[in-house]
Amino acid sequence: MLWREKGCDIVETYLPEALISSINLAEVYTKCTERGIDPDAVAAVVAKLPVTVVDFSAPQALLAGKLRPQTKALGLSLGDRACLAVAMMERATVVTADKPWANVGLNLKIVVIR
């Protein structure tokens, strides 16, 4: 959404109830750094969004680890599994641009935006 990529309009409809794991937020800031964008400036933008940052907990870490066998073939990373773990524990809808997530086979609502 920050880069106004295809599907950002769909993401925006989920913002009022959006959650993001602190792990995934770190990924956002990492991508900013890689693109030469000041992460502090992005943090100021993120702070104004109606998004709740969920501190990544030990139970979420355990669940993310347990998800590895069923997500390995899809190429899901630790950050991906962190997102899924938070969504599972919070009973939240997952919104992603990653098509393989639609085949993850978890009891989750997954919206693929493009």
PyMOL commands that place a pseudoatom at each C-alpha (Angstrom):
pseudoatom trace, name=CA, resn=MET, resi=1, chain=A, elem=C, hetatm=0, pos=[0.000, 0.000, 0.000]
pseudoatom trace, name=CA, resn=LEU, resi=2, chain=A, elem=C, hetatm=0, pos=[2.829, 2.398, 0.830]
pseudoatom trace, name=CA, resn=TRP, resi=3, chain=A, elem=C, hetatm=0, pos=[4.179, 2.085, -2.719]
pseudoatom trace, name=CA, resn=ARG, resi=4, chain=A, elem=C, hetatm=0, pos=[0.697, 2.442, -4.311]
pseudoatom trace, name=CA, resn=GLU, resi=5, chain=A, elem=C, hetatm=0, pos=[1.109, -0.897, -6.062]
pseudoatom trace, name=CA, resn=LYS, resi=6, chain=A, elem=C, hetatm=0, pos=[-1.711, -2.759, -7.773]
pseudoatom trace, name=CA, resn=GLY, resi=7, chain=A, elem=C, hetatm=0, pos=[-4.217, -3.936, -5.160]
pseudoatom trace, name=CA, resn=CYS, resi=8, chain=A, elem=C, hetatm=0, pos=[-3.519, -1.115, -2.693]
pseudoatom trace, name=CA, resn=ASP, resi=9, chain=A, elem=C, hetatm=0, pos=[-7.168, -0.029, -2.958]
pseudoatom trace, name=CA, resn=ILE, resi=10, chain=A, elem=C, hetatm=0, pos=[-8.215, -3.437, -1.610]
pseudoatom trace, name=CA, resn=VAL, resi=11, chain=A, elem=C, hetatm=0, pos=[-5.721, -3.172, 1.244]
pseudoatom trace, name=CA, resn=GLU, resi=12, chain=A, elem=C, hetatm=0, pos=[-7.107, 0.243, 2.182]
pseudoatom trace, name=CA, resn=THR, resi=13, chain=A, elem=C, hetatm=0, pos=[-10.582, -1.232, 2.729]
pseudoatom trace, name=CA, resn=TYR, resi=14, chain=A, elem=C, hetatm=0, pos=[-9.144, -3.448, 5.489]
pseudoatom trace, name=CA, resn=LEU, resi=15, chain=A, elem=C, hetatm=0, pos=[-7.209, -0.687, 7.294]
pseudoatom trace, name=CA, resn=PRO, resi=16, chain=A, elem=C, hetatm=0, pos=[-9.821, 0.210, 9.932]
pseudoatom trace, name=CA, resn=GLU, resi=17, chain=A, elem=C, hetatm=0, pos=[-9.427, -3.236, 11.503]
pseudoatom trace, name=CA, resn=ALA, resi=18, chain=A, elem=C, hetatm=0, pos=[-5.888, -4.035, 10.364]
pseudoatom trace, name=CA, resn=LEU, resi=19, chain=A, elem=C, hetatm=0, pos=[-3.253, -5.736, 12.461]
pseudoatom trace, name=CA, resn=ILE, resi=20, chain=A, elem=C, hetatm=0, pos=[0.432, -6.109, 11.671]
pseudoatom trace, name=CA, resn=SER, resi=21, chain=A, elem=C, hetatm=0, pos=[2.936, -8.210, 13.524]
pseudoatom trace, name=CA, resn=SER, resi=22, chain=A, elem=C, hetatm=0, pos=[5.979, -6.349, 14.829]
pseudoatom trace, name=CA, resn=ILE, resi=23, chain=A, elem=C, hetatm=0, pos=[8.007, -8.855, 12.772]
pseudoatom trace, name=CA, resn=ASN, resi=24, chain=A, elem=C, hetatm=0, pos=[6.198, -7.810, 9.590]
pseudoatom trace, name=CA, resn=LEU, resi=25, chain=A, elem=C, hetatm=0, pos=[6.528, -4.146, 10.459]
pseudoatom trace, name=CA, resn=ALA, resi=26, chain=A, elem=C, hetatm=0, pos=[10.278, -4.713, 10.708]
pseudoatom trace, name=CA, resn=GLU, resi=27, chain=A, elem=C, hetatm=0, pos=[10.087, -6.121, 7.173]
pseudoatom trace, name=CA, resn=VAL, resi=28, chain=A, elem=C, hetatm=0, pos=[8.367, -2.921, 5.992]
pseudoatom trace, name=CA, resn=TYR, resi=29, chain=A, elem=C, hetatm=0, pos=[11.149, -0.810, 7.481]
pseudoatom trace, name=CA, resn=THR, resi=30, chain=A, elem=C, hetatm=0, pos=[13.775, -3.123, 5.973]
pseudoatom trace, name=CA, resn=LYS, resi=31, chain=A, elem=C, hetatm=0, pos=[12.246, -2.710, 2.492]
pseudoatom trace, name=CA, resn=CYS, resi=32, chain=A, elem=C, hetatm=0, pos=[12.293, 1.070, 3.003]
pseudoatom trace, name=CA, resn=THR, resi=33, chain=A, elem=C, hetatm=0, pos=[15.977, 0.966, 3.872]
pseudoatom trace, name=CA, resn=GLU, resi=34, chain=A, elem=C, hetatm=0, pos=[16.697, -1.176, 0.808]
pseudoatom trace, name=CA, resn=ARG, resi=35, chain=A, elem=C, hetatm=0, pos=[14.886, 1.372, -1.386]
pseudoatom trace, name=CA, resn=GLY, resi=36, chain=A, elem=C, hetatm=0, pos=[16.794, 4.290, 0.128]
pseudoatom trace, name=CA, resn=ILE, resi=37, chain=A, elem=C, hetatm=0, pos=[13.739, 5.590, 1.990]
pseudoatom trace, name=CA, resn=ASP, resi=38, chain=A, elem=C, hetatm=0, pos=[14.138, 6.837, 5.554]
pseudoatom trace, name=CA, resn=PRO, resi=39, chain=A, elem=C, hetatm=0, pos=[12.394, 4.278, 7.792]
pseudoatom trace, name=CA, resn=ASP, resi=40, chain=A, elem=C, hetatm=0, pos=[11.739, 7.012, 10.379]
pseudoatom trace, name=CA, resn=ALA, resi=41, chain=A, elem=C, hetatm=0, pos=[9.682, 8.910, 7.816]
pseudoatom trace, name=CA, resn=VAL, resi=42, chain=A, elem=C, hetatm=0, pos=[7.713, 5.760, 7.028]
pseudoatom trace, name=CA, resn=ALA, resi=43, chain=A, elem=C, hetatm=0, pos=[7.219, 5.105, 10.750]
pseudoatom trace, name=CA, resn=ALA, resi=44, chain=A, elem=C, hetatm=0, pos=[5.594, 8.540, 11.021]
pseudoatom trace, name=CA, resn=VAL, resi=45, chain=A, elem=C, hetatm=0, pos=[3.210, 7.633, 8.185]
pseudoatom trace, name=CA, resn=VAL, resi=46, chain=A, elem=C, hetatm=0, pos=[2.452, 4.218, 9.689]
pseudoatom trace, name=CA, resn=ALA, resi=47, chain=A, elem=C, hetatm=0, pos=[1.739, 5.826, 13.070]
pseudoatom trace, name=CA, resn=LYS, resi=48, chain=A, elem=C, hetatm=0, pos=[-1.084, 7.814, 11.459]
pseudoatom trace, name=CA, resn=LEU, resi=49, chain=A, elem=C, hetatm=0, pos=[-2.726, 4.728, 9.964]
pseudoatom trace, name=CA, resn=PRO, resi=50, chain=A, elem=C, hetatm=0, pos=[-5.513, 2.895, 11.794]
pseudoatom trace, name=CA, resn=VAL, resi=51, chain=A, elem=C, hetatm=0, pos=[-3.322, -0.200, 12.122]
pseudoatom trace, name=CA, resn=THR, resi=52, chain=A, elem=C, hetatm=0, pos=[-2.657, -2.070, 15.347]
pseudoatom trace, name=CA, resn=VAL, resi=53, chain=A, elem=C, hetatm=0, pos=[0.893, -3.344, 15.778]
pseudoatom trace, name=CA, resn=VAL, resi=54, chain=A, elem=C, hetatm=0, pos=[0.861, -6.724, 17.515]
pseudoatom trace, name=CA, resn=ASP, resi=55, chain=A, elem=C, hetatm=0, pos=[3.995, -7.453, 19.513]
pseudoatom trace, name=CA, resn=PHE, resi=56, chain=A, elem=C, hetatm=0, pos=[5.208, -10.873, 18.441]
pseudoatom trace, name=CA, resn=SER, resi=57, chain=A, elem=C, hetatm=0, pos=[4.846, -13.211, 21.418]
pseudoatom trace, name=CA, resn=ALA, resi=58, chain=A, elem=C, hetatm=0, pos=[6.321, -16.543, 22.443]
pseudoatom trace, name=CA, resn=PRO, resi=59, chain=A, elem=C, hetatm=0, pos=[3.035, -18.397, 21.662]
pseudoatom trace, name=CA, resn=GLN, resi=60, chain=A, elem=C, hetatm=0, pos=[2.972, -16.802, 18.204]
pseudoatom trace, name=CA, resn=ALA, resi=61, chain=A, elem=C, hetatm=0, pos=[6.605, -17.818, 17.696]
pseudoatom trace, name=CA, resn=LEU, resi=62, chain=A, elem=C, hetatm=0, pos=[5.751, -21.401, 18.625]
pseudoatom trace, name=CA, resn=LEU, resi=63, chain=A, elem=C, hetatm=0, pos=[2.840, -21.451, 16.185]
pseudoatom trace, name=CA, resn=ALA, resi=64, chain=A, elem=C, hetatm=0, pos=[4.984, -19.920, 13.419]
pseudoatom trace, name=CA, resn=GLY, resi=65, chain=A, elem=C, hetatm=0, pos=[7.532, -22.680, 13.969]
pseudoatom trace, name=CA, resn=LYS, resi=66, chain=A, elem=C, hetatm=0, pos=[4.822, -25.344, 13.854]
pseudoatom trace, name=CA, resn=LEU, resi=67, chain=A, elem=C, hetatm=0, pos=[3.610, -23.973, 10.519]
pseudoatom trace, name=CA, resn=ARG, resi=68, chain=A, elem=C, hetatm=0, pos=[6.944, -24.653, 8.823]
pseudoatom trace, name=CA, resn=PRO, resi=69, chain=A, elem=C, hetatm=0, pos=[6.215, -28.210, 7.596]
pseudoatom trace, name=CA, resn=GLN, resi=70, chain=A, elem=C, hetatm=0, pos=[2.964, -27.286, 5.856]
pseudoatom trace, name=CA, resn=THR, resi=71, chain=A, elem=C, hetatm=0, pos=[4.287, -24.029, 4.394]
pseudoatom trace, name=CA, resn=LYS, resi=72, chain=A, elem=C, hetatm=0, pos=[7.807, -25.021, 3.348]
pseudoatom trace, name=CA, resn=ALA, resi=73, chain=A, elem=C, hetatm=0, pos=[6.774, -26.274, -0.113]
pseudoatom trace, name=CA, resn=LEU, resi=74, chain=A, elem=C, hetatm=0, pos=[5.044, -22.937, -0.747]
pseudoatom trace, name=CA, resn=GLY, resi=75, chain=A, elem=C, hetatm=0, pos=[8.252, -21.061, 0.067]
pseudoatom trace, name=CA, resn=LEU, resi=76, chain=A, elem=C, hetatm=0, pos=[6.815, -19.127, 2.999]
pseudoatom trace, name=CA, resn=SER, resi=77, chain=A, elem=C, hetatm=0, pos=[9.393, -17.279, 5.085]
pseudoatom trace, name=CA, resn=LEU, resi=78, chain=A, elem=C, hetatm=0, pos=[9.537, -16.731, 8.828]
pseudoatom trace, name=CA, resn=GLY, resi=79, chain=A, elem=C, hetatm=0, pos=[7.897, -13.329, 8.275]
pseudoatom trace, name=CA, resn=ASP, resi=80, chain=A, elem=C, hetatm=0, pos=[5.120, -14.989, 6.281]
pseudoatom trace, name=CA, resn=ARG, resi=81, chain=A, elem=C, hetatm=0, pos=[4.549, -17.524, 9.032]
pseudoatom trace, name=CA, resn=ALA, resi=82, chain=A, elem=C, hetatm=0, pos=[4.597, -14.759, 11.639]
pseudoatom trace, name=CA, resn=CYS, resi=83, chain=A, elem=C, hetatm=0, pos=[1.792, -13.066, 9.760]
pseudoatom trace, name=CA, resn=LEU, resi=84, chain=A, elem=C, hetatm=0, pos=[-0.194, -16.301, 9.559]
pseudoatom trace, name=CA, resn=ALA, resi=85, chain=A, elem=C, hetatm=0, pos=[0.378, -17.086, 13.238]
pseudoatom trace, name=CA, resn=VAL, resi=86, chain=A, elem=C, hetatm=0, pos=[-0.916, -13.679, 14.323]
pseudoatom trace, name=CA, resn=ALA, resi=87, chain=A, elem=C, hetatm=0, pos=[-3.923, -14.033, 12.026]
pseudoatom trace, name=CA, resn=MET, resi=88, chain=A, elem=C, hetatm=0, pos=[-4.704, -17.480, 13.400]
pseudoatom trace, name=CA, resn=MET, resi=89, chain=A, elem=C, hetatm=0, pos=[-4.457, -16.377, 17.022]
pseudoatom trace, name=CA, resn=GLU, resi=90, chain=A, elem=C, hetatm=0, pos=[-6.408, -13.172, 16.464]
pseudoatom trace, name=CA, resn=ARG, resi=91, chain=A, elem=C, hetatm=0, pos=[-8.940, -14.810, 14.103]
pseudoatom trace, name=CA, resn=ALA, resi=92, chain=A, elem=C, hetatm=0, pos=[-8.134, -12.150, 11.535]
pseudoatom trace, name=CA, resn=THR, resi=93, chain=A, elem=C, hetatm=0, pos=[-8.373, -12.051, 7.756]
pseudoatom trace, name=CA, resn=VAL, resi=94, chain=A, elem=C, hetatm=0, pos=[-5.031, -12.240, 5.952]
pseudoatom trace, name=CA, resn=VAL, resi=95, chain=A, elem=C, hetatm=0, pos=[-4.548, -9.735, 3.117]
pseudoatom trace, name=CA, resn=THR, resi=96, chain=A, elem=C, hetatm=0, pos=[-1.591, -10.498, 0.866]
pseudoatom trace, name=CA, resn=ALA, resi=97, chain=A, elem=C, hetatm=0, pos=[-0.186, -10.070, -2.616]
pseudoatom trace, name=CA, resn=ASP, resi=98, chain=A, elem=C, hetatm=0, pos=[1.444, -13.517, -2.427]
pseudoatom trace, name=CA, resn=LYS, resi=99, chain=A, elem=C, hetatm=0, pos=[-0.651, -15.959, -4.480]
pseudoatom trace, name=CA, resn=PRO, resi=100, chain=A, elem=C, hetatm=0, pos=[0.810, -19.141, -2.904]
pseudoatom trace, name=CA, resn=TRP, resi=101, chain=A, elem=C, hetatm=0, pos=[-0.798, -18.180, 0.400]
pseudoatom trace, name=CA, resn=ALA, resi=102, chain=A, elem=C, hetatm=0, pos=[-4.205, -19.055, -1.061]
pseudoatom trace, name=CA, resn=ASN, resi=103, chain=A, elem=C, hetatm=0, pos=[-3.068, -22.705, -0.989]
pseudoatom trace, name=CA, resn=VAL, resi=104, chain=A, elem=C, hetatm=0, pos=[-1.743, -22.785, 2.557]
pseudoatom trace, name=CA, resn=GLY, resi=105, chain=A, elem=C, hetatm=0, pos=[-4.676, -24.919, 3.746]
pseudoatom trace, name=CA, resn=LEU, resi=106, chain=A, elem=C, hetatm=0, pos=[-5.204, -23.278, 7.130]
pseudoatom trace, name=CA, resn=ASN, resi=107, chain=A, elem=C, hetatm=0, pos=[-8.549, -22.406, 8.621]
pseudoatom trace, name=CA, resn=LEU, resi=108, chain=A, elem=C, hetatm=0, pos=[-8.100, -18.731, 7.682]
pseudoatom trace, name=CA, resn=LYS, resi=109, chain=A, elem=C, hetatm=0, pos=[-9.752, -16.260, 5.371]
pseudoatom trace, name=CA, resn=ILE, resi=110, chain=A, elem=C, hetatm=0, pos=[-7.011, -15.225, 2.962]
pseudoatom trace, name=CA, resn=VAL, resi=111, chain=A, elem=C, hetatm=0, pos=[-7.577, -12.387, 0.494]
pseudoatom trace, name=CA, resn=VAL, resi=112, chain=A, elem=C, hetatm=0, pos=[-5.100, -12.259, -2.385]
pseudoatom trace, name=CA, resn=ILE, resi=113, chain=A, elem=C, hetatm=0, pos=[-5.118, -8.706, -3.757]
pseudoatom trace, name=CA, resn=ARG, resi=114, chain=A, elem=C, hetatm=0, pos=[-3.624, -9.385, -7.197]
for i in range(1, 114): cmd.bond("trace and resi %d" % i, "trace and resi %d" % (i + 1))
show_as sticks, trace
zoom trace
